[in-house]
Each structure stands twice: as C-alpha cells, then as structure tokens.
Amino acid sequence: MGDLASDTAVEPCGDGRYRATLSADWEIWGPMGGYVAACALRAAGASSEHPRPAAFTCHYLGVARFEPVDIRVETRKGGRNASSQRVEITQDGRPILDAMVWSAADVDGLEHDETVAPDVPGPERLPDIRELLPDDAAGPPFPFWNNLEAKPLEFEVDWPPDGPRPARWQEWLRFTPTATFEDPWVDAARCVILVDLPSWPSAHRPHAWKQPPYMAPTLDLNVAFHRPPSGEDWLLCDGAAPLSTTGLFGWNARVWSPGGRLHASGGGQCLYRRMPAGAG
C-alpha cells in the first residue's frame, strides 16, 4: 500500500528541475499512467505561483521503471491570474511523459451549474468490494488496487461474464491510508488518477466474455479541474468508452462527490496492442 502524497513527492534540484521516485505500490502493467501524471502535476505545483491547477494534458511516451525519474518544468506563459507550464519526465534520458499544465489564481467570475450527477446509490449504501468477493478469492490483480477502498456500482463474482456488458465503469473510491490532503495540488492528484483509471475497465467490458488477447496503452490524458475535492473522502469514478474502432478507443471520465458535485472531467485515447501468445 502506498500513500499518494509521499509517493508523488518531488525533490527540487534547482533551475526548474525535480526528481521523484516511482513506487511499485502503483503498478498496473508498469507504473499506472495517472500516477506518473500525478508526479508531473506535483512538479508543476511546486513551480507555480498560483494555488490550484486548472487544466492538465499529457502524452505518455514510454513505460518507466520503478526507479527515480527526472522532471523539468518550464513556464511558457506567466500571468497574474493564470500560468502555463510545460513538464517533461525522463528516466536515464529516455522520454516518459510530456505535459502542459495551467494553474490559476482565485478569481471572480460568472456562476452556473447545469451538471447532472449519475442517479446512483451513495457510498454509504453500498458494500465494499472485499465483502462481495468470496472468502477464497485471490488478492487484487495489481498492487495499484491496494491503494483504494472500492464500492462498485455493478459487480459480478463470475468473471469473465457470459456475454457483452456496457462500456461503462463506475465505482466509489477512497484513497488509503490517507483519503484527502490539505495541499490542493496533492488533492488534485486524486482527480488525475481517477480520470485516467476507467479507460481499460470501460472499453474491456463489452469484450471481456471473449477474453480477447489485447492490452491498450494510453496515448494521452486530459483533465479539467472544476472545483477542489477538499474534504471529500469518497469520490465516484464515472467512466465510459462508447466507441472502439480502427485500433483505438476513446474514453471519458467524470469525478463526483456524494453530494452530486462535479470535481473534474476529462478522458483520452488508447491504442490497442496484441499480447504475445501465452501472455496472461
């Protein structure tokens, strides 16, 4: 089990350069993409004069090892109300991730909210996934899942299922051992991870019954930060991948709190890759 704050911490090295060490506690086919992106966000926050992120976008360029990475932050446009930064993560000179980050000051503006939260039970009305699994069930398939308490909206003990399921994935999730963070940049990292998370779980559901021999590396991730999730332990990861074609699928995701407030939204695109014969 990892802790999001310590496992995304960045050490300043001077001249806009930082160093971080990727923890194996966040493994899904290597370092989970949203976790690596969260390290980039933390470096941007350490360099920004503004108190909160407004937008994040990145390209995943390589799979890192669970070792130190180098991070370089360059301000592309500074301003009193908002700043743009470019963030590059490399490992031994090999590109891992390139990102662009907007940060913003606390400013006044027009207010409206026409978002419609999913009509789903709140986390207090749902069992933990550990209560749904049989007593002799194996542990989670990847260490990443040990960092979250999960309450799924839909759950089937028998998997793969007997037929296609909708390309939608929804779970209430709470980070553990620490659920929320006072630092707004660390707290926003929760949203980065949760927007990244439902890509493959959503796209795989219509096809899981066939056990197709594919995996799907993520090409890019885009996150819009609408309002801080401060003090909200449980967050709904609300993801869908409605179209999969020509070797690509796109997914979208929204992050809600139990009161029906939208905190972040985004998505990205994934590229299918056939797994070698005999791979699990």
ZADO-1210 file (C-alpha; in nm, 4 decimals, padded with zeros to 6 digits):
<atoms>
<atom x="00.0000" y="00.0000" z="00.0000" code="MET" pos="1"/>
<atom x="00.1294" y="00.3443" z="-00.0948" code="GLY" pos="2"/>
<atom x="00.0478" y="00.6952" z="00.0216" code="ASP" pos="3"/>
<atom x="-00.0354" y="00.9400" z="-00.2580" code="LEU" pos="4"/>
<atom x="00.1366" y="01.2403" z="-00.1005" code="ALA" pos="5"/>
<atom x="00.4684" y="01.0711" z="-00.0307" code="SER" pos="6"/>
<atom x="00.4688" y="00.8585" z="-00.3475" code="ASP" pos="7"/>
<atom x="00.4226" y="01.1630" z="-00.5749" code="THR" pos="8"/>
<atom x="00.6588" y="01.3912" z="-00.3805" code="ALA" pos="9"/>
<atom x="00.9141" y="01.5792" z="-00.5896" code="VAL" pos="10"/>
<atom x="01.2568" y="01.6941" z="-00.4752" code="GLU" pos="11"/>
<atom x="01.3772" y="02.0290" z="-00.6146" code="PRO" pos="12"/>
<atom x="01.7129" y="02.0172" z="-00.7910" code="CYS" pos="13"/>
<atom x="01.7305" y="02.3819" z="-00.8991" code="GLY" pos="14"/>
<atom x="01.6579" y="02.5637" z="-01.2242" code="ASP" pos="15"/>
<atom x="01.3084" y="02.4142" z="-01.2648" code="GLY" pos="16"/>
<atom x="01.4320" y="02.0581" z="-01.2253" code="ARG" pos="17"/>
<atom x="01.2929" y="01.7990" z="-00.9858" code="TYR" pos="18"/>
<atom x="01.3443" y="01.4363" z="-00.9003" code="ARG" pos="19"/>
<atom x="01.0869" y="01.1791" z="-00.7954" code="ALA" pos="20"/>
<atom x="01.0994" y="00.8074" z="-00.7263" code="THR" pos="21"/>
<atom x="00.8235" y="00.5924" z="-00.8736" code="LEU" pos="22"/>
<atom x="00.6795" y="00.3453" z="-00.6235" code="SER" pos="23"/>
<atom x="00.5924" y="-00.0127" z="-00.7190" code="ALA" pos="24"/>
<atom x="00.2820" y="00.0228" z="-00.4999" code="ASP" pos="25"/>
<atom x="00.1176" y="00.1921" z="-00.8025" code="TRP" pos="26"/>
<atom x="00.1742" y="-00.0831" z="-01.0573" code="GLU" pos="27"/>
<atom x="-00.0699" y="-00.1672" z="-01.3380" code="ILE" pos="28"/>
<atom x="00.1299" y="-00.3081" z="-01.6313" code="TRP" pos="29"/>
<atom x="00.4131" y="-00.0874" z="-01.5013" code="GLY" pos="30"/>
<atom x="00.3634" y="00.2462" z="-01.3234" code="PRO" pos="31"/>
<atom x="-00.0063" y="00.3362" z="-01.3615" code="MET" pos="32"/>
<atom x="-00.0303" y="00.6256" z="-01.6093" code="GLY" pos="33"/>
<atom x="-00.2372" y="00.8524" z="-01.3873" code="GLY" pos="34"/>
<atom x="00.0159" y="00.8048" z="-01.1077" code="TYR" pos="35"/>
<atom x="00.3042" y="00.9165" z="-01.3320" code="VAL" pos="36"/>
<atom x="00.0901" y="01.2091" z="-01.4476" code="ALA" pos="37"/>
<atom x="00.0271" y="01.2989" z="-01.0828" code="ALA" pos="38"/>
<atom x="00.4040" y="01.3311" z="-01.0319" code="CYS" pos="39"/>
<atom x="00.4145" y="01.5773" z="-01.3225" code="ALA" pos="40"/>
<atom x="00.1280" y="01.7712" z="-01.1647" code="LEU" pos="41"/>
<atom x="00.3137" y="01.7872" z="-00.8322" code="ARG" pos="42"/>
<atom x="00.6232" y="01.9307" z="-01.0045" code="ALA" pos="43"/>
<atom x="00.4085" y="02.1929" z="-01.1777" code="ALA" pos="44"/>
<atom x="00.2541" y="02.2834" z="-00.8429" code="GLY" pos="45"/>
<atom x="00.5957" y="02.3173" z="-00.6824" code="ALA" pos="46"/>
<atom x="00.6911" y="02.5672" z="-00.9540" code="SER" pos="47"/>
<atom x="00.3655" y="02.7602" z="-00.9851" code="SER" pos="48"/>
<atom x="00.2853" y="03.0856" z="-00.8104" code="GLU" pos="49"/>
<atom x="-00.0852" y="03.0002" z="-00.8239" code="HIS" pos="50"/>
<atom x="-00.2724" y="02.7948" z="-00.5656" code="PRO" pos="51"/>
<atom x="-00.4523" y="02.5414" z="-00.7841" code="ARG" pos="52"/>
<atom x="-00.4399" y="02.3551" z="-01.1145" code="PRO" pos="53"/>
<atom x="-00.6956" y="02.4441" z="-01.3814" code="ALA" pos="54"/>
<atom x="-00.6120" y="02.2043" z="-01.6643" code="ALA" pos="55"/>
<atom x="-00.3723" y="01.9197" z="-01.7326" code="PHE" pos="56"/>
<atom x="-00.2900" y="01.7368" z="-02.0537" code="THR" pos="57"/>
<atom x="-00.0137" y="01.4892" z="-02.1293" code="CYS" pos="58"/>
<atom x="00.1228" y="01.2391" z="-02.3790" code="HIS" pos="59"/>
<atom x="00.2565" y="00.9104" z="-02.2473" code="TYR" pos="60"/>
<atom x="00.5846" y="00.8470" z="-02.4294" code="LEU" pos="61"/>
<atom x="00.7318" y="00.5447" z="-02.2534" code="GLY" pos="62"/>
<atom x="00.6871" y="00.2981" z="-01.9693" code="VAL" pos="63"/>
<atom x="00.9064" y="00.3876" z="-01.6728" code="ALA" pos="64"/>
<atom x="01.0747" y="00.1577" z="-01.4252" code="ARG" pos="65"/>
<atom x="01.0065" y="00.1837" z="-01.0535" code="PHE" pos="66"/>
<atom x="01.3138" y="00.3978" z="-01.0017" code="GLU" pos="67"/>
<atom x="01.3978" y="00.7702" z="-00.9865" code="PRO" pos="68"/>
<atom x="01.2800" y="00.9946" z="-01.2707" code="VAL" pos="69"/>
<atom x="01.3931" y="01.3426" z="-01.3712" code="ASP" pos="70"/>
<atom x="01.1322" y="01.6163" z="-01.4122" code="ILE" pos="71"/>
<atom x="01.1833" y="01.9513" z="-01.5831" code="ARG" pos="72"/>
<atom x="00.9303" y="02.2332" z="-01.5534" code="VAL" pos="73"/>
<atom x="00.9372" y="02.5334" z="-01.7854" code="GLU" pos="74"/>
<atom x="00.6997" y="02.8287" z="-01.7569" code="THR" pos="75"/>
<atom x="00.5608" y="02.9004" z="-02.1021" code="ARG" pos="76"/>
<atom x="00.3393" y="03.1909" z="-02.0010" code="LYS" pos="77"/>
<atom x="00.3216" y="03.3548" z="-01.6620" code="GLY" pos="78"/>
<atom x="00.0400" y="03.5823" z="-01.5532" code="GLY" pos="79"/>
<atom x="-00.1304" y="03.7337" z="-01.2537" code="ARG" pos="80"/>
<atom x="-00.4410" y="03.5155" z="-01.2939" code="ASN" pos="81"/>
<atom x="-00.3080" y="03.2060" z="-01.4726" code="ALA" pos="82"/>
<atom x="00.0180" y="03.0462" z="-01.5837" code="SER" pos="83"/>
<atom x="00.1069" y="02.7787" z="-01.8371" code="SER" pos="84"/>
<atom x="00.3884" y="02.5309" z="-01.7727" code="GLN" pos="85"/>
<atom x="00.5467" y="02.2527" z="-01.9727" code="ARG" pos="86"/>
<atom x="00.6535" y="01.9449" z="-01.7755" code="VAL" pos="87"/>
<atom x="00.8829" y="01.6730" z="-01.9072" code="GLU" pos="88"/>
<atom x="00.9536" y="01.3452" z="-01.7289" code="ILE" pos="89"/>
<atom x="01.2526" y="01.1378" z="-01.8370" code="THR" pos="90"/>
<atom x="01.4336" y="00.8356" z="-01.6973" code="GLN" pos="91"/>
<atom x="01.8010" y="00.7898" z="-01.7860" code="ASP" pos="92"/>
<atom x="01.7452" y="01.0317" z="-02.0726" code="GLY" pos="93"/>
<atom x="01.4504" y="00.8356" z="-02.2132" code="ARG" pos="94"/>
<atom x="01.1224" y="01.0311" z="-02.2520" code="PRO" pos="95"/>
<atom x="00.8406" y="00.9065" z="-02.0303" code="ILE" pos="96"/>
<atom x="00.5785" y="01.1833" z="-02.0321" code="LEU" pos="97"/>
<atom x="00.5294" y="01.5354" z="-02.1697" code="ASP" pos="98"/>
<atom x="00.2607" y="01.7530" z="-02.0118" code="ALA" pos="99"/>
<atom x="00.1111" y="02.1011" z="-02.0258" code="MET" pos="100"/>
<atom x="-00.0427" y="02.2449" z="-01.7106" code="VAL" pos="101"/>
<atom x="-00.2485" y="02.5569" z="-01.6494" code="TRP" pos="102"/>
<atom x="-00.2641" y="02.6871" z="-01.2937" code="SER" pos="103"/>
<atom x="-00.4929" y="02.9632" z="-01.1741" code="ALA" pos="104"/>
<atom x="-00.5370" y="03.2218" z="-00.9044" code="ALA" pos="105"/>
<atom x="-00.8575" y="03.2594" z="-00.7041" code="ASP" pos="106"/>
<atom x="-01.0617" y="03.4924" z="-00.9252" code="VAL" pos="107"/>
<atom x="-01.4258" y="03.6029" z="-00.9514" code="ASP" pos="108"/>
<atom x="-01.6456" y="03.5049" z="-01.2453" code="GLY" pos="109"/>
<atom x="-01.9939" y="03.4078" z="-01.3594" code="LEU" pos="110"/>
<atom x="-02.1502" y="03.1151" z="-01.1767" code="GLU" pos="111"/>
<atom x="-02.3838" y="02.8403" z="-01.3009" code="HIS" pos="112"/>
<atom x="-02.4034" y="02.4642" z="-01.2668" code="ASP" pos="113"/>
<atom x="-02.6130" y="02.2544" z="-01.5071" code="GLU" pos="114"/>
<atom x="-02.4276" y="01.9298" z="-01.4438" code="THR" pos="115"/>
<atom x="-02.6405" y="01.6228" z="-01.3726" code="VAL" pos="116"/>
<atom x="-02.4857" y="01.3662" z="-01.1433" code="ALA" pos="117"/>
<atom x="-02.5497" y="00.9964" z="-01.2085" code="PRO" pos="118"/>
<atom x="-02.8545" y="00.8641" z="-01.0272" code="ASP" pos="119"/>
<atom x="-02.6683" y="00.6036" z="-00.8245" code="VAL" pos="120"/>
<atom x="-02.6559" y="00.4965" z="-00.4596" code="PRO" pos="121"/>
<atom x="-02.4062" y="00.6789" z="-00.2428" code="GLY" pos="122"/>
<atom x="-02.1063" y="00.5003" z="-00.0901" code="PRO" pos="123"/>
<atom x="-02.2797" y="00.4642" z="00.2453" code="GLU" pos="124"/>
<atom x="-02.5404" y="00.2380" z="00.0801" code="ARG" pos="125"/>
<atom x="-02.3001" y="00.0030" z="-00.0974" code="LEU" pos="126"/>
<atom x="-02.0779" y="-00.2810" z="00.0273" code="PRO" pos="127"/>
<atom x="-01.7019" y="-00.2748" z="-00.0062" code="ASP" pos="128"/>
<atom x="-01.5686" y="-00.4943" z="-00.2863" code="ILE" pos="129"/>
<atom x="-01.3983" y="-00.7123" z="-00.0272" code="ARG" pos="130"/>
<atom x="-01.7427" y="-00.8019" z="00.1107" code="GLU" pos="131"/>
<atom x="-01.8590" y="-00.9043" z="-00.2373" code="LEU" pos="132"/>
<atom x="-01.5696" y="-01.1353" z="-00.3160" code="LEU" pos="133"/>
<atom x="-01.5737" y="-01.4985" z="-00.1999" code="PRO" pos="134"/>
<atom x="-01.3630" y="-01.5819" z="00.1037" code="ASP" pos="135"/>
<atom x="-01.1109" y="-01.7766" z="-00.1017" code="ASP" pos="136"/>
<atom x="-01.0672" y="-01.5056" z="-00.3659" code="ALA" pos="137"/>
<atom x="-00.7134" y="-01.4126" z="-00.4622" code="ALA" pos="138"/>
<atom x="-00.5850" y="-01.0631" z="-00.3933" code="GLY" pos="139"/>
<atom x="-00.6107" y="-00.7783" z="-00.6441" code="PRO" pos="140"/>
<atom x="-00.4510" y="-00.8399" z="-00.9854" code="PRO" pos="141"/>
<atom x="-00.2125" y="-00.5438" z="-00.9489" code="PHE" pos="142"/>
<atom x="-00.0648" y="-00.3664" z="-00.6415" code="PRO" pos="143"/>
<atom x="-00.2333" y="-00.0393" z="-00.7510" code="PHE" pos="144"/>
<atom x="-00.5697" y="-00.1587" z="-00.6192" code="TRP" pos="145"/>
<atom x="-00.4349" y="-00.1826" z="-00.2641" code="ASN" pos="146"/>
<atom x="-00.4260" y="00.1991" z="-00.2586" code="ASN" pos="147"/>
<atom x="-00.8034" y="00.2301" z="-00.2847" code="LEU" pos="148"/>
<atom x="-01.1137" y="00.1212" z="-00.0993" code="GLU" pos="149"/>
<atom x="-01.3721" y="00.0387" z="-00.3640" code="ALA" pos="150"/>
<atom x="-01.7512" y="00.0201" z="-00.3717" code="LYS" pos="151"/>
<atom x="-01.8604" y="-00.0799" z="-00.7240" code="PRO" pos="152"/>
<atom x="-02.1982" y="00.0166" z="-00.8685" code="LEU" pos="153"/>
<atom x="-02.2116" y="-00.3125" z="-01.0612" code="GLU" pos="154"/>
<atom x="-02.0368" y="-00.6310" z="-00.9587" code="PHE" pos="155"/>
<atom x="-02.0265" y="-00.9879" z="-01.0896" code="GLU" pos="156"/>
<atom x="-01.8469" y="-01.2585" z="-00.8959" code="VAL" pos="157"/>
<atom x="-01.8089" y="-01.4745" z="-01.2053" code="ASP" pos="158"/>
<atom x="-01.5679" y="-01.3083" z="-01.4449" code="TRP" pos="159"/>
<atom x="-01.5303" y="-01.3118" z="-01.7378" code="PRO" pos="160"/>
<atom x="-01.9080" y="-01.2775" z="-01.7826" code="PRO" pos="161"/>
<atom x="-02.1334" y="-01.4796" z="-02.0104" code="ASP" pos="162"/>
<atom x="-02.1767" y="-01.2025" z="-02.2659" code="GLY" pos="163"/>
<atom x="-02.1083" y="-00.8365" z="-02.3507" code="PRO" pos="164"/>
<atom x="-02.1515" y="-00.5721" z="-02.0849" code="ARG" pos="165"/>
<atom x="-02.1974" y="-00.1959" z="-02.1402" code="PRO" pos="166"/>
<atom x="-01.8769" y="00.0035" z="-02.1935" code="ALA" pos="167"/>
<atom x="-01.9207" y="00.1842" z="-01.8633" code="ARG" pos="168"/>
<atom x="-01.7304" y="00.1599" z="-01.5334" code="TRP" pos="169"/>
<atom x="-01.8464" y="00.3274" z="-01.2121" code="GLN" pos="170"/>
<atom x="-01.7060" y="00.2848" z="-00.8632" code="GLU" pos="171"/>
<atom x="-01.6962" y="00.4868" z="-00.5453" code="TRP" pos="172"/>
<atom x="-01.3307" y="00.5042" z="-00.4445" code="LEU" pos="173"/>
<atom x="-01.1438" y="00.6264" z="-00.1390" code="ARG" pos="174"/>
<atom x="-00.7664" y="00.6591" z="-00.1251" code="PHE" pos="175"/>
<atom x="-00.5933" y="00.4811" z="00.1596" code="THR" pos="176"/>
<atom x="-00.4216" y="00.5173" z="00.4032" code="PRO" pos="177"/>
<atom x="-00.4859" y="00.8913" z="00.3569" code="THR" pos="178"/>
<atom x="-00.8158" y="00.9862" z="00.1941" code="ALA" pos="179"/>
<atom x="-00.7822" y="01.3637" z="00.1481" code="THR" pos="180"/>
<atom x="-00.4996" y="01.6166" z="00.1520" code="PHE" pos="181"/>
<atom x="-00.4727" y="01.9782" z="00.2615" code="GLU" pos="182"/>
<atom x="-00.2314" y="02.0659" z="-00.0196" code="ASP" pos="183"/>
<atom x="-00.4608" y="02.1457" z="-00.3171" code="PRO" pos="184"/>
<atom x="-00.2084" y="02.0108" z="-00.5672" code="TRP" pos="185"/>
<atom x="-00.1847" y="01.6758" z="-00.3886" code="VAL" pos="186"/>
<atom x="-00.5628" y="01.6623" z="-00.3543" code="ASP" pos="187"/>
<atom x="-00.5988" y="01.7368" z="-00.7268" code="ALA" pos="188"/>
<atom x="-00.3712" y="01.4401" z="-00.7974" code="ALA" pos="189"/>
<atom x="-00.6584" y="01.2200" z="-00.6788" code="ARG" pos="190"/>
<atom x="-00.8660" y="01.3510" z="-00.9705" code="CYS" pos="191"/>
<atom x="-00.5832" y="01.2956" z="-01.2195" code="VAL" pos="192"/>
<atom x="-00.5637" y="00.9296" z="-01.1205" code="ILE" pos="193"/>
<atom x="-00.9413" y="00.8802" z="-01.1205" code="LEU" pos="194"/>
<atom x="-00.9880" y="01.0391" z="-01.4647" code="VAL" pos="195"/>
<atom x="-00.7156" y="00.8112" z="-01.6032" code="ASP" pos="196"/>
<atom x="-00.8399" y="00.4981" z="-01.4291" code="LEU" pos="197"/>
<atom x="-01.1590" y="00.3858" z="-01.6149" code="PRO" pos="198"/>
<atom x="-01.0112" y="00.3712" z="-01.9669" code="SER" pos="199"/>
<atom x="-00.9444" y="-00.0025" z="-01.9999" code="TRP" pos="200"/>
<atom x="-01.2070" y="-00.1161" z="-01.7447" code="PRO" pos="201"/>
<atom x="-01.4737" y="00.0603" z="-01.9557" code="SER" pos="202"/>
<atom x="-01.3537" y="-00.0463" z="-02.3005" code="ALA" pos="203"/>
<atom x="-01.2911" y="-00.4069" z="-02.1976" code="HIS" pos="204"/>
<atom x="-01.6391" y="-00.4785" z="-02.0634" code="ARG" pos="205"/>
<atom x="-01.8162" y="-00.5366" z="-02.3994" code="PRO" pos="206"/>
<atom x="-01.5463" y="-00.7880" z="-02.4956" code="HIS" pos="207"/>
<atom x="-01.4323" y="-00.9463" z="-02.1690" code="ALA" pos="208"/>
<atom x="-01.6504" y="-01.2539" z="-02.2224" code="TRP" pos="209"/>
<atom x="-01.4331" y="-01.3456" z="-02.5250" code="LYS" pos="210"/>
<atom x="-01.1097" y="-01.2873" z="-02.3301" code="GLN" pos="211"/>
<atom x="-00.9547" y="-01.1069" z="-02.6286" code="PRO" pos="212"/>
<atom x="-00.5714" y="-01.1083" z="-02.6487" code="PRO" pos="213"/>
<atom x="-00.5252" y="-00.7322" z="-02.6308" code="TYR" pos="214"/>
<atom x="-00.3977" y="-00.4662" z="-02.4000" code="MET" pos="215"/>
<atom x="-00.4329" y="-00.0946" z="-02.4655" code="ALA" pos="216"/>
<atom x="-00.1579" y="00.1524" z="-02.3688" code="PRO" pos="217"/>
<atom x="-00.2863" y="00.5041" z="-02.3081" code="THR" pos="218"/>
<atom x="-00.1703" y="00.7678" z="-02.5562" code="LEU" pos="219"/>
<atom x="-00.2872" y="01.0816" z="-02.3786" code="ASP" pos="220"/>
<atom x="-00.4755" y="01.2128" z="-02.0775" code="LEU" pos="221"/>
<atom x="-00.6712" y="01.5363" z="-02.0394" code="ASN" pos="222"/>
<atom x="-00.8135" y="01.6655" z="-01.7112" code="VAL" pos="223"/>
<atom x="-01.0210" y="01.9754" z="-01.6390" code="ALA" pos="224"/>
<atom x="-01.0325" y="02.0682" z="-01.2694" code="PHE" pos="225"/>
<atom x="-01.3720" y="02.2215" z="-01.1910" code="HIS" pos="226"/>
<atom x="-01.3746" y="02.2506" z="-00.8135" code="ARG" pos="227"/>
<atom x="-01.1392" y="02.1122" z="-00.5489" code="PRO" pos="228"/>
<atom x="-01.2498" y="01.7835" z="-00.3892" code="PRO" pos="229"/>
<atom x="-01.1360" y="01.9133" z="-00.0493" code="SER" pos="230"/>
<atom x="-01.2650" y="01.7105" z="00.2432" code="GLY" pos="231"/>
<atom x="-01.4469" y="01.4554" z="00.0248" code="GLU" pos="232"/>
<atom x="-01.3253" y="01.1095" z="00.1237" code="ASP" pos="233"/>
<atom x="-01.5293" y="00.9144" z="-00.1301" code="TRP" pos="234"/>
<atom x="-01.5255" y="01.0076" z="-00.4987" code="LEU" pos="235"/>
<atom x="-01.7263" y="00.8472" z="-00.7779" code="LEU" pos="236"/>
<atom x="-01.5162" y="00.7435" z="-01.0754" code="CYS" pos="237"/>
<atom x="-01.7694" y="00.7625" z="-01.3600" code="ASP" pos="238"/>
<atom x="-01.6140" y="00.6368" z="-01.6845" code="GLY" pos="239"/>
<atom x="-01.7244" y="00.5207" z="-02.0290" code="ALA" pos="240"/>
<atom x="-01.5640" y="00.4155" z="-02.3570" code="ALA" pos="241"/>
<atom x="-01.8552" y="00.4427" z="-02.6037" code="PRO" pos="242"/>
<atom x="-01.6541" y="00.3946" z="-02.9238" code="LEU" pos="243"/>
<atom x="-01.3784" y="00.1458" z="-03.0045" code="SER" pos="244"/>
<atom x="-01.2724" y="00.1240" z="-03.3690" code="THR" pos="245"/>
<atom x="-00.9738" y="00.1212" z="-03.6090" code="THR" pos="246"/>
<atom x="-00.7381" y="00.0021" z="-03.3349" code="GLY" pos="247"/>
<atom x="-00.8207" y="00.2901" z="-03.0996" code="LEU" pos="248"/>
<atom x="-01.0726" y="00.3657" z="-02.8305" code="PHE" pos="249"/>
<atom x="-01.1533" y="00.6889" z="-02.6549" code="GLY" pos="250"/>
<atom x="-01.2829" y="00.7154" z="-02.3031" code="TRP" pos="251"/>
<atom x="-01.4329" y="00.9897" z="-02.0910" code="ASN" pos="252"/>
<atom x="-01.4469" y="01.0195" z="-01.7156" code="ALA" pos="253"/>
<atom x="-01.6034" y="01.2388" z="-01.4518" code="ARG" pos="254"/>
<atom x="-01.5260" y="01.2611" z="-01.0814" code="VAL" pos="255"/>
<atom x="-01.8206" y="01.3303" z="-00.8489" code="TRP" pos="256"/>
<atom x="-01.8615" y="01.3608" z="-00.4722" code="SER" pos="257"/>
<atom x="-02.1576" y="01.2126" z="-00.2799" code="PRO" pos="258"/>
<atom x="-02.3433" y="01.5451" z="-00.2837" code="GLY" pos="259"/>
<atom x="-02.3605" y="01.5343" z="-00.6642" code="GLY" pos="260"/>
<atom x="-02.0862" y="01.7922" z="-00.7211" code="ARG" pos="261"/>
<atom x="-01.8629" y="01.7535" z="-01.0255" code="LEU" pos="262"/>
<atom x="-01.4957" y="01.7999" z="-00.9383" code="HIS" pos="263"/>
<atom x="-01.3082" y="01.7004" z="-01.2541" code="ALA" pos="264"/>
<atom x="-01.3688" y="01.5630" z="-01.6008" code="SER" pos="265"/>
<atom x="-01.1619" y="01.4508" z="-01.8961" code="GLY" pos="266"/>
<atom x="-01.0520" y="01.1476" z="-02.0903" code="GLY" pos="267"/>
<atom x="-00.8132" y="01.0368" z="-02.3598" code="GLY" pos="268"/>
<atom x="-00.7339" y="00.7842" z="-02.6282" code="GLN" pos="269"/>
<atom x="-00.5818" y="00.4348" z="-02.6136" code="CYS" pos="270"/>
<atom x="-00.4077" y="00.2252" z="-02.8793" code="LEU" pos="271"/>
<atom x="-00.4640" y="-00.1498" z="-02.8906" code="TYR" pos="272"/>
<atom x="-00.1678" y="-00.3831" z="-02.8783" code="ARG" pos="273"/>
<atom x="-00.1982" y="-00.7581" z="-02.9286" code="ARG" pos="274"/>
<atom x="-00.0490" y="-00.9555" z="-02.6407" code="MET" pos="275"/>
<atom x="00.2093" y="-01.2223" z="-02.7191" code="PRO" pos="276"/>
<atom x="00.0808" y="-01.5784" z="-02.7362" code="ALA" pos="277"/>
<atom x="00.0649" y="-01.7289" z="-02.3900" code="GLY" pos="278"/>
<atom x="00.0576" y="-01.3921" z="-02.2076" code="ALA" pos="279"/>
<atom x="-00.1975" y="-01.3549" z="-01.9318" code="GLY" pos="280"/>
</atoms>
